[in-house]
Amino acid sequence: MLKHYLSIACIAAVLAVLAVTVGAVPVEEVDPTDLHAAEVDAVVDYTEMTPEEMAEFLIFNGGLKLDDEVQEGGIARERLVQDELQIICTQARNQPSPEQREKIIAEAQASIQYPEGDIVLGDWEKGRQMAWSGFGYRLAPSLDDHDENPLGANCYNCHEFAGDRQGGTVGPSLKGYGKLRGDSQAILRLTYGIIYNAHSLFPCTQMPRQGAKGLLSQEQILDIMAYLFDPESPVNQ
Ligand code: HEC
């Protein structure tokens, strides 16, 4: 019985301390960017915020260190600045007008640097590794070391590739990609263009511009393409 009272007393004490801590630190008096995410949750009353206020708060103050330096140079805050394409697509709610579509497609096509001569597929095993890795330019207290952990291509978050692993469903399934389409130079060039800058075919797509933004090299794209087209690849089994 005594044990029972003791544990109730303990819980009451913890609650009292929590009430004092939460009550004693009003939002205005702390700079939430100095806190870790868990501490931010303890001092900020999300229930008092409108959805817009909460979105604003989570993006600009929610523990992300937006003034920290990032790997590509500059600071994290600069990643929030939209380029021209992103501004058009945001304003059009991803439904560009016919004129906007034409402009986006033309600019995306012009951005693509194709390999010289015929497209020759790379190594599907390397490609598979990249397609399934999300290791990238993360916002983190310490920078990702790309010498130890090569950059991933993050495709798996949006695409299904083969029966051996479960991928995402934001984009269409790419199961049987090469088997279904063949490997003519025309289809290889088209696919290279999609991976390099998918707005060349799908204006205002959600698919990242990994070639045009310098995240994937030509060689890496050709390895990923081998994963899509090689008859030996699990994608085509
Ligand atoms: C953020 C989500 C996302 C990521 C990451 C992504 N894609 Fe996509 N992808 C899409 C969407 C969505 C489409 C469909 C095009 C559209 O209508 O926007 C697409 C279309 C495609 C297509 C054309 C499919 C077809 O049937 O014609 C290919 C090929 C493709 N993606 C390959 C890749 C590869 C390879 C990667 C990794 C380098 C990748 N994608 C990363 C979202 C993504």
Boltz pocket constraint, residues with backbone or C-beta under 6 A from the ligand:
constraints:
  - pocket:
      binder: B
      contacts: [[A, 131], [A, 153], [A, 154], [A, 155], [A, 156], [A, 157], [A, 158], [A, 159], [A, 170], [A, 171], [A, 172], [A, 173], [A, 174], [A, 191], [A, 194], [A, 195], [A, 198], [A, 202], [A, 204], [A, 205], [A, 206], [A, 207], [A, 208], [A, 210], [A, 224]]
      max_distance: 6.0
